[in-house]
Amino acid sequence: MEDTIYLTDEEGNEHRAQIILTFEYEDRNYVLLREEGDESVYAFTYDDEGNMYAVETEEELEYCEEVLDAFVGEAGEVDGEA
């Protein structure tokens, strides 16, 4: 069973996204998501209240990409399908 989350955009539309991975880095919590029907992976930080913020710095984006690459290398694929 996959973990999913529903995101609401600026226009109030809900989007279903698969949670690919969560991790902590430098005292911040990160989640990597893929929106249903989209192959792109999006990186967010989140706080204890569940508020999410898009990752915007180049350093953080590069680190998230490295973590995802390592995860994919271990799992063989992002979505768990063979």
TORPAZA-361838 format. One record per residue (C-alpha): x, z, y; residue number from 1; residue in one letter. Coordinates in steps of 0.001 Angstrom, whole numbers. Each point is the difference from the previous one (the first is absolute). Layout:
<pts>
<pt east="X" up="Z" north="Y" i="NUM" aa="a"/>
...
</pts>
This chain:
<pts>
<pt east="0" up="0" north="0" i="1" aa="m"/>
<pt east="1394" up="-972" north="3377" i="2" aa="e"/>
<pt east="-15" up="2242" north="3061" i="3" aa="d"/>
<pt east="-1896" up="-1484" north="2904" i="4" aa="t"/>
<pt east="-637" up="882" north="3614" i="5" aa="i"/>
<pt east="-2404" up="-1427" north="2549" i="6" aa="y"/>
<pt east="1413" up="-825" north="3428" i="7" aa="l"/>
<pt east="-2091" up="-609" north="3102" i="8" aa="t"/>
<pt east="1324" up="-2509" north="2516" i="9" aa="d"/>
<pt east="-455" up="-18" north="3772" i="10" aa="e"/>
<pt east="-3296" up="-1886" north="-373" i="11" aa="e"/>
<pt east="-1453" up="2530" north="-2440" i="12" aa="g"/>
<pt east="403" up="-2204" north="-3102" i="13" aa="n"/>
<pt east="1003" up="1740" north="-3213" i="14" aa="e"/>
<pt east="2772" up="-1436" north="-2160" i="15" aa="h"/>
<pt east="774" up="1098" north="-3544" i="16" aa="r"/>
<pt east="3702" up="462" north="-708" i="17" aa="a"/>
<pt east="2007" up="896" north="-3087" i="18" aa="q"/>
<pt east="2433" up="2882" north="369" i="19" aa="i"/>
<pt east="3219" up="-1326" north="-1463" i="20" aa="i"/>
<pt east="2296" up="2928" north="646" i="21" aa="l"/>
<pt east="350" up="3209" north="1995" i="22" aa="t"/>
<pt east="3306" up="1681" north="821" i="23" aa="f"/>
<pt east="1701" up="2323" north="2462" i="24" aa="e"/>
<pt east="2974" up="-970" north="2173" i="25" aa="y"/>
<pt east="1593" up="2096" north="2751" i="26" aa="e"/>
<pt east="-2906" up="2495" north="20" i="27" aa="d"/>
<pt east="-2645" up="-2734" north="394" i="28" aa="r"/>
<pt east="-2580" up="-1108" north="-2537" i="29" aa="n"/>
<pt east="-326" up="-3718" north="-715" i="30" aa="y"/>
<pt east="-2553" up="-2112" north="-1828" i="31" aa="v"/>
<pt east="364" up="-3656" north="-960" i="32" aa="l"/>
<pt east="-3283" up="-1896" north="-259" i="33" aa="l"/>
<pt east="-1249" up="-3431" north="-938" i="34" aa="r"/>
<pt east="-3344" up="-1124" north="1359" i="35" aa="e"/>
<pt east="-2371" up="-1488" north="-2555" i="36" aa="e"/>
<pt east="459" up="-3775" north="-89" i="37" aa="g"/>
<pt east="3322" up="132" north="1864" i="38" aa="d"/>
<pt east="3456" up="-93" north="-1576" i="39" aa="e"/>
<pt east="1694" up="1635" north="3008" i="40" aa="s"/>
<pt east="1083" up="3626" north="-196" i="41" aa="v"/>
<pt east="-594" up="2241" north="3011" i="42" aa="y"/>
<pt east="1902" up="3211" north="787" i="43" aa="a"/>
<pt east="-1534" up="3031" north="1689" i="44" aa="f"/>
<pt east="972" up="3572" north="680" i="45" aa="t"/>
<pt east="-2629" up="2698" north="-371" i="46" aa="y"/>
<pt east="-414" up="3608" north="1056" i="47" aa="d"/>
<pt east="-1505" up="3041" north="-1729" i="48" aa="d"/>
<pt east="-3443" up="-825" north="1419" i="49" aa="e"/>
<pt east="71" up="-3491" north="-1518" i="50" aa="g"/>
<pt east="551" up="-1882" north="3267" i="51" aa="n"/>
<pt east="1958" up="-3204" north="-606" i="52" aa="m"/>
<pt east="2396" up="-1785" north="2349" i="53" aa="y"/>
<pt east="1522" up="-3439" north="-526" i="54" aa="a"/>
<pt east="3757" up="10" north="-548" i="55" aa="v"/>
<pt east="1526" up="-1899" north="2899" i="56" aa="e"/>
<pt east="3720" up="749" north="234" i="57" aa="t"/>
<pt east="2399" up="-2420" north="-1641" i="58" aa="e"/>
<pt east="1874" up="2851" north="-1711" i="59" aa="e"/>
<pt east="-3155" up="1415" north="-1582" i="60" aa="e"/>
<pt east="-1248" up="-3442" north="-1047" i="61" aa="l"/>
<pt east="3332" up="-790" north="-1663" i="62" aa="e"/>
<pt east="-26" up="3317" north="-1844" i="63" aa="y"/>
<pt east="-3578" up="-571" north="-1179" i="64" aa="c"/>
<pt east="1023" up="-3435" north="-1259" i="65" aa="e"/>
<pt east="2937" up="1516" north="-1922" i="66" aa="e"/>
<pt east="-2283" up="2603" north="-1576" i="67" aa="v"/>
<pt east="-2526" up="-2692" north="-965" i="68" aa="l"/>
<pt east="2748" up="-2198" north="-1481" i="69" aa="d"/>
<pt east="1252" up="2931" north="-2090" i="70" aa="a"/>
<pt east="-3555" up="799" north="-1126" i="71" aa="f"/>
<pt east="-689" up="-3620" north="-955" i="72" aa="v"/>
<pt east="3304" up="-112" north="-1857" i="73" aa="g"/>
<pt east="-1036" up="3007" north="-2080" i="74" aa="e"/>
<pt east="-3629" up="-1034" north="-548" i="75" aa="a"/>
<pt east="614" up="-3718" north="-340" i="76" aa="g"/>
<pt east="-2796" up="-869" north="2445" i="77" aa="e"/>
<pt east="-1886" up="1522" north="2922" i="78" aa="v"/>
<pt east="-3574" up="-78" north="-1260" i="79" aa="d"/>
<pt east="551" up="1267" north="-3546" i="80" aa="g"/>
<pt east="-1068" up="-3280" north="-1621" i="81" aa="e"/>
<pt east="2233" up="-1541" north="-2619" i="82" aa="a"/>
</pts>
